Amino acid sequence: MMVGFTCKVCSTRSWKFMSKKAYNHGVVIIKCSGCKNNHLMADHLGWFDSTKKVGTIEDIMKEKGESVERVSFNPVQNASLDKEMLRAYFKDASDSELDEIQQGLIEFLPKEPPK
C-alpha cells in the first residue's frame, strides 16, 4: 500500500510504500523525504506507548481531532480513469505507480481531493 502525507515539521509532501500487514498488525515508521524526521504510521505492538496499542495514523489523527481521507481504487470501477485524471490526485506519482493505482494495487492517504 502507499501513503501520501505532508510533514508537519518541514511541509514536504511524501509518498511511501509499506506493507498492509505491517500497517494493520505491526509497526510502521516512515522517514520524511525532506527533513529526515521519523513519522509513526502504525503501532499495533505498543512500542511507543506501552499502556495501549495506538493503532494506525488514522487512529492517531482521529484521537487528536484531525481527519484523514482514505481512498482505495477498485480496478473494475476505475478502469475508465485515465492517467491524467489520476494525476490530479497523485501529482508526484510515476507512470508505473499510476498503473498500480489504476489496477487497484495500492491505497493512499491523499492531502486533498483535486480541484
N, C-alpha and C positions, 0 to 999 in steps of 0.2 A: 504494500500500500504506500501511498505517497501523502505527505503532509505539506501544506503551504502555510507559513506563518511569518509574522512580522516581529522582529526582535524589539522588545521594549527598551533595550539599552541603546542600540545604535540605529534602529529603524530600518535595518536591512530586511528585505523580503527574501526568504529562503524556501527552497523546495527540497525535501529529503525523502528518501525511501526508507521503509522499515518493514519488518515482518509483522503480519497481522497477529501471529501467535504471541510475539513479544508485546505488542501493543495491548492485546486483550488479556494476557495472562502473566506477563513478566515485567521487566523494567526497560524503559527506552529513554536514553539521554541523547540529545542531538546538539551538535556544536554549531553555533551561528557562523555563517559564511563571512560575516562582516567583522564582528568584534571578537570572535572565537569563544564567547561565553557558552557555557553548557546550559541547555534548557531541558527540564524534565517533561517528557511527553506522557509517560506512564510509569506507575509504581504500584504493582499489584502484590509486591512482596514485603512492603513496609520498610524498605531500605532507608527512606528519607524521613519517615515518621513512624517510629516503631509502635506508637499507640493505636494506629489504624492503617489500613491499606488504602492509599489515596485513590487509586484507580487511574483513569486516563486524564489527559489535558482537558478534555471536555468536562469531566467531573470537577477538576481543579478550578477551571474558569467559572463553572456554574456556582461552585461554593463561594467564589469571590464576587458573584453577581454579574459576571461578564458572559457574553454569548458566543457561541461557536456555531457555524453553519457547516453541517456535514453533507457532502454531496457524493453520491455514488452513481456512476454511469452504468446503465444497463445496455449491453451491446445490441439487443433487439430494438429497444426504444431509441437508441442513439445512433443507429446505423445511418440515419439520414443526416446526421450532423457532420458538416464538412470541417476540415481543419481550421479554416478561418473563423468559423463560428466558435469552435473550441478554444481558439487562441484568445478570444475575448476573455475567457476565464483564466487560461493558462498562458499568460504573456511571456513567461520565461521558459516554457517547456520546449524541448527539442521535438523534431518531427517524429522520432521514434517514441518519445513519451506521449505525444498526441495520438499516435497509433494505438498505444496501450490503453489510453483513456477511452478512445473510441470503441475499443473491444471490451471495455468493462473490466480491465485487469487491475486498474489502480483506483484508489479513492484519495480524496484530498480534503483539506480544510481551507476553503478559499478566504481571501481577505474580504472581498465584497463581490456581489454579482456585477456583471458587465453593464455598462450604461448605454 
